[in-house]
Amino acid sequence: MPTMQPGTRDRLADLLTTAAPSTDQGFVDLLGESPQAGPPTGITQRLMRTSLLPRVYERYWRPLLGCVFKGPFGPSMAGEVRLATELLALRPGQTVLDVACGTGRFTRAFGAAVAPGGLAIGLDGARPMLETAVAESGQDTVAYLRADAVEPPLRGSTVDAICCFAALHMFAEPEKALDSFAGLLKPGGRIVLLTSARRGWQPARTVETMGGILSGQRMFDRGEIAAALRTRGFTAIAERYAGFTQIVAGKLASAGAVRTSSKT
């Protein structure tokens, strides 16, 4: 397995709130023998820990699910990567956190956008996903971290941008995750999220709600994530909807403006 470059590992270690283990698996593992951080929320999340899914994730699984959830007019996965990079306004030298990074498609693109001198951190709880991610990466601006996505173990106000695509609806505590993200960002930092968006038309809403229950995914209402970001001090909110998904972006106004909420 590829190893993380020493300088890159040191830069990641400087941001962590806990000491990194000395073993080198190509990523820093803060979960050890635990299968994941936090309780499982459903079959979709469990699949992420299998050895088969990472092999087909980028080429088949994620694009296929994207077509189902986003509909015919939603962006492709490549389009999502471009859109996320643009909405985060990434620049060389910045630090960006890719939460629930999977096999690292977004992380690699972010690493290129913040080069030279920046750092893109791909965080995931699934060991097979990260093993695939590190095999694809050779950039000195990319580091991978196996840790809790709801409460990433990074020092507060140290990150310039956060991306969390196709994951928030699978978290057991999404409100706590949004609190954590706001706390990690520097004043003026940016966030972009892709998650579920339940439609208002009752027949569709009922079907989408049932689908969420069966798969263990939370179905957020349209506008709910934007409102949650506003209560946490984000401004310049942008929303895009496709099928029953939403892409929401915002900019943290200032450290003093951040307010946490236990209810989204």
C-alpha angles and dihedrals in degrees: 000000000000116000127225115255109256094237092050092048091050092052091052092046090054090060097048124101091212133045115271117235115252095234114103117215094155088271136054109255116204095164098062113182094353110114090220143339113268130355121319113255102198151315095300092058092046091054089060089068096055122103094231101056097062089057093059100024103101099032102040119358102051096039091048094050089045091057091049096047101033098039126217095309100050122105121271119243089263087050090052091053092051092045094049092049091050096045091050090050090216119199135185113281097026129125117232128183119211105199116205089008096176110189093352105255092139094036093058091050091048090049090057092047095053095044131150106046100353132107131224112196117201110201124190138148097216113091095201090054093052093045088057092044095054091047088060097045131079099154121126088214094061128080129171127216130190105208147113111308094197093057107019110203096236129122116262122264094012102110126081097197141011129201123189112173125178095350116079092081090057095054118105089220110028093163091057089048091055089050089052093048092052090050094051096051124090116234105282091024119143135228133193125188134184114196144135123306118193113209124233098232102102101225092050091041092055093049092047092048092052091047089053092050093050094048096039094245126133115235110217121200121245108270093018096105093046090053091048091053092049091055088054095055101268122143136179089052115190123190131191125179131199123169105318096335132093132200111204126182133181146164124235107240100206141320091260092053096060113110123177124218131195090204127058 
